[in-house]
Amino acid sequence: MSSPTTAPLGRLQPQKRAAIVRGARLVFGRDGYARASVDAIATEACVSTRTLYKHFRGKEQLFASVLEASATEVADAFVEQVAAVPFAGSADAVPAELTGIAHALVRHTVDHPEHFAMVRQIVTESTHFPAPVLAAWQEAGPLRVEAAVAGRLQRLADQGLLAAPSIRRAVLHFVALATAEANPRGLRPAGHLSADETEIAVAAAVEAFLNGYAT
């Protein structure tokens, strides 16, 4: 795979752009990059194959464009959810803030199954993708998610409400704990948790995190 530009999606009408992103991430997530076809993507997006080839040089450029656009969309939703979580003003309120952020992380995983199916395929087929494509994806999605969590944890640490010598490590631990039960394992699909199970899983994750990071 070469290092394609991701510009073409920006030149499409919003409705057609959304349809192509939705169809492509469904096909890439279901079939993987190597087996996915432009014809199948066109069918899922309800556009003609000719339309896709008019805007993209081929599957490589389409994949790079869709991956970055999808990651941006998912990260935008997460950042908005985290921004709505009230800030803790005292030690007693720290669990509530962390619970709100943890719920946003779970929703992040559950609400976008096609995107994360595509991400899992990237991990499986990593040798197909050049570094610039993976870097663009990281900057558009995962790094923004981590930065949003890091900003909140750093604020708590600055207030003396968390003991976190390494914010980066604290973010990795928090995200892993918060999403452990929501992430699919084996044949269980993403989003298998009920509302009550999610509450229990999030509470356990926050408690475990605070056992290591509470002041």
Kinemage of the C-alpha trace (Angstrom):
@kinemage 1
@onewidth
@group {chain A} dominant
@subgroup {mainchain}
@vectorlist {calphas} color= white
{ca met a 1} P 0.000 0.000 0.000
{ca ser a 2} L 1.347 3.416 -0.945
{ca ser a 3} L 0.824 6.576 1.098
{ca pro a 4} L -2.380 8.082 -0.385
{ca thr a 5} L -3.716 11.532 0.316
{ca thr a 6} L -6.987 11.774 2.236
{ca ala a 7} L -8.329 14.912 0.525
{ca pro a 8} L -11.175 13.550 -1.707
{ca leu a 9} L -13.790 13.099 1.046
{ca gly a 10} L -13.659 16.803 1.735
{ca arg a 11} L -14.801 17.540 -1.827
{ca leu a 12} L -17.947 15.398 -1.590
{ca gln a 13} L -21.421 16.581 -0.639
{ca pro a 14} L -22.005 15.932 3.092
{ca gln a 15} L -24.759 13.357 2.518
{ca lys a 16} L -22.728 11.384 -0.005
{ca arg a 17} L -19.609 11.704 2.141
{ca ala a 18} L -21.446 10.260 5.158
{ca ala a 19} L -22.816 7.381 3.067
{ca ile a 20} L -19.371 6.477 1.748
{ca val a 21} L -17.771 6.634 5.192
{ca arg a 22} L -20.545 4.480 6.662
{ca gly a 23} L -20.457 1.931 3.842
{ca ala a 24} L -16.673 1.712 3.670
{ca arg a 25} L -16.093 1.224 7.372
{ca leu a 26} L -18.785 -1.467 7.416
{ca val a 27} L -17.131 -3.388 4.563
{ca phe a 28} L -13.564 -2.876 5.792
{ca gly a 29} L -14.579 -3.886 9.315
{ca arg a 30} L -16.440 -6.972 8.080
{ca asp a 31} L -14.099 -8.190 5.335
{ca gly a 32} L -10.742 -6.688 6.263
{ca tyr a 33} L -8.654 -4.518 3.973
{ca ala a 34} L -7.277 -7.270 1.752
{ca arg a 35} L -10.673 -8.878 0.985
{ca ala a 36} L -12.785 -5.705 0.787
{ca ser a 37} L -13.773 -4.624 -2.716
{ca val a 38} L -14.679 -1.219 -4.089
{ca asp a 39} L -17.829 -2.772 -5.598
{ca ala a 40} L -18.997 -3.977 -2.170
{ca ile a 41} L -18.313 -0.555 -0.652
{ca ala a 42} L -20.260 1.175 -3.415
{ca thr a 43} L -23.208 -1.158 -2.815
{ca glu a 44} L -23.214 -0.510 0.954
{ca ala a 45} L -22.904 3.255 0.381
{ca cys a 46} L -25.673 3.247 -2.265
{ca val a 47} L -23.420 4.995 -4.764
{ca ser a 48} L -22.019 3.841 -8.073
{ca thr a 49} L -18.572 2.322 -8.412
{ca arg a 50} L -17.944 5.032 -10.993
{ca thr a 51} L -18.593 7.678 -8.313
{ca leu a 52} L -15.979 6.140 -6.033
{ca tyr a 53} L -13.376 5.932 -8.782
{ca lys a 54} L -14.166 9.508 -9.764
{ca his a 55} L -13.090 10.716 -6.318
{ca phe a 56} L -10.540 8.084 -5.270
{ca arg a 57} L -7.609 6.547 -7.112
{ca gly a 58} L -8.484 3.147 -5.660
{ca lys a 59} L -9.090 1.150 -2.510
{ca glu a 60} L -5.913 2.391 -0.837
{ca gln a 61} L -6.850 6.051 -1.021
{ca leu a 62} L -10.467 5.285 -0.093
{ca phe a 63} L -9.362 3.350 2.994
{ca ala a 64} L -6.992 6.083 4.175
{ca ser a 65} L -9.643 8.769 3.688
{ca val a 66} L -12.420 6.820 5.397
{ca leu a 67} L -10.234 5.754 8.319
{ca glu a 68} L -9.232 9.330 9.105
{ca ala a 69} L -12.770 10.679 8.637
{ca ser a 70} L -14.277 7.917 10.779
{ca ala a 71} L -11.692 8.397 13.535
{ca thr a 72} L -12.375 12.141 13.540
{ca glu a 73} L -16.134 11.589 13.818
{ca val a 74} L -15.777 9.111 16.692
{ca ala a 75} L -13.272 11.285 18.562
{ca asp a 76} L -15.471 14.385 18.121
{ca ala a 77} L -18.357 12.556 19.814
{ca phe a 78} L -16.140 11.432 22.680
{ca val a 79} L -14.625 14.868 23.289
{ca glu a 80} L -18.121 16.358 23.388
{ca gln a 81} L -19.287 13.750 25.915
{ca val a 82} L -16.282 14.316 28.170
{ca ala a 83} L -16.745 18.083 28.033
{ca ala a 84} L -20.229 17.605 29.498
{ca val a 85} L -18.907 15.743 32.572
{ca pro a 86} L -18.896 18.083 35.627
{ca phe a 87} L -15.508 18.901 37.140
{ca ala a 88} L -14.753 17.660 40.637
{ca gly a 89} L -14.172 20.423 43.167
{ca ser a 90} L -13.271 18.169 46.072
{ca ala a 91} L -12.005 14.663 46.803
{ca asp a 92} L -15.561 13.463 47.416
{ca ala a 93} L -16.537 14.433 43.875
{ca val a 94} L -13.611 12.701 42.128
{ca pro a 95} L -15.405 9.329 41.742
{ca ala a 96} L -18.342 11.053 40.039
{ca glu a 97} L -16.080 12.817 37.535
{ca leu a 98} L -14.174 9.626 36.772
{ca thr a 99} L -17.446 7.724 36.439
{ca gly a 100} L -18.680 10.222 33.856
{ca ile a 101} L -15.461 9.910 31.849
{ca ala a 102} L -15.546 6.111 32.104
{ca his a 103} L -19.121 6.038 30.798
{ca ala a 104} L -18.019 8.202 27.860
{ca leu a 105} L -15.263 5.677 27.107
{ca val a 106} L -17.734 2.793 27.176
{ca arg a 107} L -20.145 4.662 24.911
{ca his a 108} L -17.183 5.442 22.650
{ca thr a 109} L -16.684 1.703 22.148
{ca val a 110} L -20.342 0.650 22.022
{ca asp a 111} L -21.823 3.409 19.845
{ca his a 112} L -19.437 2.937 16.904
{ca pro a 113} L -19.142 -0.822 16.277
{ca glu a 114} L -18.298 -0.505 12.571
{ca his a 115} L -15.453 1.889 13.288
{ca phe a 116} L -13.892 -0.338 15.920
{ca ala a 117} L -14.364 -3.417 13.759
{ca met a 118} L -12.280 -1.579 11.161
{ca val a 119} L -9.692 -0.706 13.814
{ca arg a 120} L -9.417 -4.368 14.814
{ca gln a 121} L -8.760 -5.225 11.177
{ca ile a 122} L -5.942 -2.668 11.137
{ca val a 123} L -4.293 -4.491 14.024
{ca thr a 124} L -4.683 -7.811 12.204
{ca glu a 125} L -3.425 -6.498 8.860
{ca ser a 126} L -0.948 -3.879 10.057
{ca thr a 127} L 1.663 -4.828 7.455
{ca his a 128} L -0.636 -3.524 4.687
{ca phe a 129} L -0.596 0.051 5.942
{ca pro a 130} L 2.221 2.612 5.613
{ca ala a 131} L 3.255 4.674 8.614
{ca pro a 132} L 1.707 7.968 7.355
{ca val a 133} L -1.764 6.365 7.112
{ca leu a 134} L -1.509 4.946 10.634
{ca ala a 135} L -0.140 8.243 11.961
{ca ala a 136} L -3.039 10.195 10.418
{ca trp a 137} L -5.508 7.784 12.027
{ca gln a 138} L -3.813 8.084 15.431
{ca glu a 139} L -3.815 11.885 15.291
{ca ala a 140} L -7.444 12.057 14.166
{ca gly a 141} L -8.792 9.603 16.733
{ca pro a 142} L -6.904 7.727 19.461
{ca leu a 143} L -4.519 10.529 20.406
{ca arg a 144} L -7.394 13.028 20.720
{ca val a 145} L -9.298 10.618 22.955
{ca glu a 146} L -6.246 10.108 25.147
{ca ala a 147} L -5.645 13.869 25.273
{ca ala a 148} L -9.211 14.503 26.452
{ca val a 149} L -8.807 11.983 29.269
{ca ala a 150} L -5.320 13.259 30.076
{ca gly a 151} L -6.598 16.823 30.430
{ca arg a 152} L -9.112 15.773 33.060
{ca leu a 153} L -6.678 13.561 34.982
{ca gln a 154} L -3.998 16.262 34.864
{ca arg a 155} L -6.442 18.780 36.325
{ca leu a 156} L -7.278 16.413 39.186
{ca ala a 157} L -3.580 15.798 39.802
{ca asp a 158} L -2.853 19.535 39.780
{ca gln a 159} L -5.533 19.992 42.443
{ca gly a 160} L -3.944 17.293 44.569
{ca leu a 161} L -6.948 15.016 44.071
{ca leu a 162} L -5.000 12.291 42.249
{ca ala a 163} L -1.501 10.936 42.808
{ca ala a 164} L -0.316 10.419 39.225
{ca pro a 165} L 3.447 10.778 38.674
{ca ser a 166} L 2.915 9.842 35.017
{ca ile a 167} L -0.303 11.161 33.482
{ca arg a 168} L 0.313 9.175 30.316
{ca arg a 169} L 0.496 5.926 32.273
{ca ala a 170} L -2.537 6.926 34.328
{ca val a 171} L -4.503 7.484 31.105
{ca leu a 172} L -3.533 4.056 29.770
{ca his a 173} L -4.565 2.416 33.044
{ca phe a 174} L -7.850 4.312 33.251
{ca val a 175} L -8.871 3.595 29.657
{ca ala a 176} L -7.974 -0.091 30.018
{ca leu a 177} L -10.003 -0.446 33.208
{ca ala a 178} L -12.997 1.507 31.928
{ca thr a 179} L -13.323 -0.412 28.662
{ca ala a 180} L -12.211 -3.882 29.751
{ca glu a 181} L -15.707 -5.357 29.995
{ca ala a 182} L -17.172 -3.409 27.060
{ca asn a 183} L -14.547 -4.564 24.567
{ca pro a 184} L -15.503 -7.749 22.684
{ca arg a 185} L -13.724 -10.947 23.613
{ca gly a 186} L -13.978 -14.138 21.627
{ca leu a 187} L -17.415 -14.383 20.005
{ca arg a 188} L -19.096 -11.781 22.221
{ca pro a 189} L -20.026 -8.633 20.278
{ca ala a 190} L -19.185 -5.079 21.314
{ca gly a 191} L -21.978 -3.546 23.326
{ca his a 192} L -23.057 -6.805 24.970
{ca leu a 193} L -23.366 -5.148 28.382
{ca ser a 194} L -26.792 -4.167 29.645
{ca ala a 195} L -27.321 -0.782 31.302
{ca asp a 196} L -27.061 -2.380 34.762
{ca glu a 197} L -23.954 -4.345 33.795
{ca thr a 198} L -22.368 -1.173 32.446
{ca glu a 199} L -23.003 0.644 35.734
{ca ile a 200} L -21.397 -2.211 37.679
{ca ala a 201} L -18.428 -2.453 35.308
{ca val a 202} L -17.791 1.303 35.393
{ca ala a 203} L -18.063 1.459 39.189
{ca ala a 204} L -15.575 -1.405 39.522
{ca ala a 205} L -13.185 0.269 37.061
{ca val a 206} L -13.276 3.601 38.923
{ca glu a 207} L -12.777 1.877 42.263
{ca ala a 208} L -9.791 -0.084 40.934
{ca phe a 209} L -8.271 3.068 39.434
{ca leu a 210} L -8.660 5.037 42.652
{ca asn a 211} L -7.098 2.204 44.648
{ca gly a 212} L -3.918 2.973 42.759
{ca tyr a 213} L -4.190 6.724 42.172
{ca ala a 214} L -6.215 8.300 44.977
{ca thr a 215} L -4.266 10.666 47.214
